[in-house]
Amino acid sequence: MNSAQDKRQATEDHHDQEVSVVLGECPEDDARTVFDALRAAFTTDRSSADVPHETAGRRPTVWTATVDVSEARVISGSVRLGGPVTLDVQGGYGAVDRLRAGLADAFAVRVVGTVSGDQEEEVRLRLDNK
């Protein structure tokens, strides 16, 4: 391969390892629990200091993160949610599967909806306490 092809392949490979996560309509404590679990299992763009908090007003609050699933770690310890949490994840098929498997270490994970594309899928997951 030439240099341009190598760069394009590296970009595509990296893209296959990233998953976008969107979380909303849940208490901020549950959002923090989910993001803490994601950070324990994978590398994310949210630091531990980036604590979810509600915004003032009548608009719905949505929290997002980009998760690199190329290196997974096992989540250990007790993880508790105040109630079921729904999140939307989008990425390559393999990357979404790795994210779901990583979350399954900490939560009961159920797929409640999918939209499939050529190279990516969007999946709605329902997380609950084990």
C-alpha positions in Angstrom: 0.0 0.0 0.0 1.1 3.5 -0.5 1.1 6.2 2.2 -2.4 7.6 1.3 -3.9 4.1 1.3 -2.3 3.4 4.7 -3.7 6.6 6.2 -7.2 5.9 4.8 -7.1 2.3 6.1 -5.9 3.6 9.5 -8.8 6.1 9.6 -11.3 3.5 8.6 -10.0 1.0 11.2 -10.2 3.7 13.9 -13.7 4.6 12.8 -14.7 0.9 13.2 -13.6 1.1 16.9 -15.6 4.2 17.9 -19.2 4.2 19.1 -21.3 7.3 19.8 -23.4 7.0 22.9 -26.5 9.2 23.6 -28.2 9.1 26.9 -31.3 11.1 28.0 -34.5 11.0 30.0 -32.8 9.6 33.1 -31.6 11.1 36.4 -28.2 12.6 36.3 -27.0 10.1 38.9 -27.9 7.2 36.6 -26.2 9.0 33.7 -23.0 9.3 35.8 -23.2 5.6 36.7 -23.5 4.6 33.0 -20.6 7.0 32.0 -18.5 5.7 34.9 -19.1 2.1 33.7 -18.2 3.0 30.1 -15.0 4.7 31.3 -14.1 1.6 33.4 -14.6 -0.7 30.4 -13.2 1.5 27.6 -11.5 4.7 26.7 -14.0 7.6 26.3 -13.9 11.3 25.5 -15.5 12.1 28.9 -13.2 12.6 31.9 -14.2 11.6 35.4 -14.5 15.3 36.1 -17.1 15.7 33.4 -20.1 15.0 35.6 -23.6 14.9 34.0 -25.9 17.6 35.3 -29.4 18.8 34.5 -29.8 22.0 32.6 -32.3 24.7 33.7 -35.5 25.1 31.8 -38.0 22.8 30.1 -35.7 21.4 27.4 -34.8 17.7 27.7 -31.3 17.0 28.8 -29.1 14.7 26.7 -25.6 13.5 27.5 -23.2 12.1 24.9 -19.9 10.4 24.7 -17.6 8.8 22.1 -16.3 5.5 23.2 -13.2 3.7 21.7 -13.9 0.0 22.1 -10.6 -1.2 20.7 -9.4 -2.3 24.1 -12.0 -3.6 26.6 -11.5 -4.0 30.3 -13.8 -6.0 32.6 -16.0 -3.9 34.9 -15.6 -5.0 38.5 -17.5 -3.9 41.6 -21.1 -3.1 42.3 -23.0 -0.9 39.8 -26.5 0.2 40.6 -29.0 2.3 38.7 -32.0 4.1 40.2 -34.1 2.6 37.4 -33.9 1.4 33.9 -31.8 3.6 31.5 -32.2 3.8 27.7 -29.3 4.8 25.5 -28.8 5.0 21.8 -25.5 3.8 20.4 -24.2 4.2 16.9 -21.1 2.7 15.2 -19.8 -0.2 13.2 -21.4 -3.6 13.8 -18.5 -5.1 15.6 -17.9 -1.9 17.7 -21.5 -1.8 18.8 -21.3 -5.5 19.8 -18.1 -4.9 21.8 -19.8 -2.0 23.6 -22.8 -4.1 24.4 -20.7 -6.9 25.7 -18.7 -4.5 27.9 -21.8 -3.0 29.4 -23.1 -6.5 30.1 -20.4 -6.9 32.7 -22.2 -4.3 34.8 -25.8 -4.2 33.7 -28.6 -6.4 32.3 -28.5 -5.2 28.7 -31.5 -5.6 26.3 -31.7 -4.5 22.7 -35.0 -2.7 22.2 -34.5 -1.3 18.7 -32.1 -1.3 15.8 -31.6 0.6 12.5 -29.1 -1.0 10.2 -27.0 0.7 7.5 -24.3 -0.6 5.1 -21.4 -0.3 7.6 -23.0 1.1 10.8 -25.9 0.5 12.9 -27.9 2.4 15.5 -29.1 0.4 18.5 -31.3 1.4 21.4 -30.2 -0.4 24.5 -32.1 -0.7 27.8 -29.9 -1.1 30.9 -31.1 -2.3 34.2 -29.6 -3.7 37.4 -28.5 -7.3 37.3 
